[in-house]
């Protein structure tokens, strides 16, 4: 039963990190569209809202520690490459996919190593 709770907690945290990354990406992407003359200044309003949501979501993360942020960083990298593919329409190269795999593996080592200690 403890393992089921552990996996549920892990999945919830992974989901939180993914939603946080999307809010951060959206909050930065929309102003970039405006600055590059690909959208109106009205994009700044949803961008600001997205960044407010991003900051609020950060308060929901398990703890403000280097381990948590290192793990979030790996999820952010994976989400950013998903964004590259789905929003920008650029298929990630094998090196991108390998880099994401290495980042996620590193995050797993950090997270699991901390649990074992």
ZAMARGU-4260 file (C-alpha; in steps of 0.2 Angstrom, whole numbers, plus 5000, padded with zeros to 4 digits):
<rodrens>
0) 5000/5000/5000 | 5014/5012/5004 | 5021/5010/4986 | 5005/5014/4979 | 5004/5030/4989
5) 5022/5034/4984 | 5018/5032/4965 | 5003/5043/4967 | 5013/5056/4976 | 5026/5055/4962
10) 5013/5056/4948 | 5005/5071/4957 | 5021/5080/4959 | 5026/5076/4940 | 5009/5084/4935
15) 5012/5099/4945 | 5029/5102/4938 | 5023/5100/4920 | 5008/5112/4923 | 5021/5124/4931
20) 5032/5123/4916 | 5018/5126/4904 | 5013/5142/4914 | 5031/5148/4913 | 5033/5144/4895
25) 5017/5153/4890 | 5021/5168/4901 | 5038/5170/4891 | 5031/5165/4874 | 5017/5177/4872
30) 5028/5193/4876 | 5041/5186/4863 | 5027/5185/4850 | 5023/5203/4854 | 5041/5209/4854
35) 5044/5200/4837 | 5029/5209/4829 | 5020/5192/4828 | 5006/5197/4839 | 4997/5212/4848
40) 5001/5220/4864 | 4986/5212/4871 | 4996/5196/4872 | 5005/5204/4887 | 4989/5202/4898
45) 4987/5183/4897 | 5006/5182/4898 | 5006/5192/4915 | 4991/5180/4921 | 5001/5165/4916
50) 5017/5171/4925 | 5006/5175/4941 | 4999/5157/4939 | 5017/5151/4937 | 5022/5159/4953
55) 5007/5153/4963 | 5011/5135/4957 | 5029/5137/4963 | 5021/5139/4981 | 5013/5122/4979
60) 5029/5113/4975 | 5035/5100/4989 | 5049/5111/4996 | 5060/5126/4991 | 5076/5116/4990
65) 5089/5113/4977 | 5083/5095/4974 | 5066/5100/4970 | 5071/5113/4958 | 5084/5102/4950
70) 5069/5089/4947 | 5058/5103/4941 | 5072/5109/4929 | 5072/5092/4921 | 5053/5092/4919
75) 5055/5110/4912 | 5067/5104/4899 | 5056/5090/4893 | 5041/5102/4893 | 5051/5115/4883
80) 5055/5102/4870 | 5037/5096/4869 | 5032/5115/4867 | 5045/5116/4853 | 5037/5101/4844
85) 5018/5105/4847 | 5018/5124/4847 | 5033/5129/4836 | 5031/5114/4824 | 5049/5109/4825
90) 5053/5091/4827 | 5066/5088/4841 | 5082/5080/4835 | 5089/5064/4842 | 5101/5074/4852
95) 5086/5084/4860 | 5077/5068/4865 | 5094/5061/4872 | 5097/5077/4882 | 5079/5076/4889
100) 5082/5057/4894 | 5098/5062/4902 | 5090/5076/4912 | 5076/5065/4917 | 5088/5051/4922
105) 5098/5064/4932 | 5082/5070/4941 | 5078/5052/4945 | 5095/5049/4953 | 5093/5065/4963
110) 5075/5061/4969 | 5078/5042/4972 | 5095/5045/4980 | 5087/5057/4992 | 5074/5045/4997
115) 5087/5031/5000 | 5097/5042/5012
</rodrens>
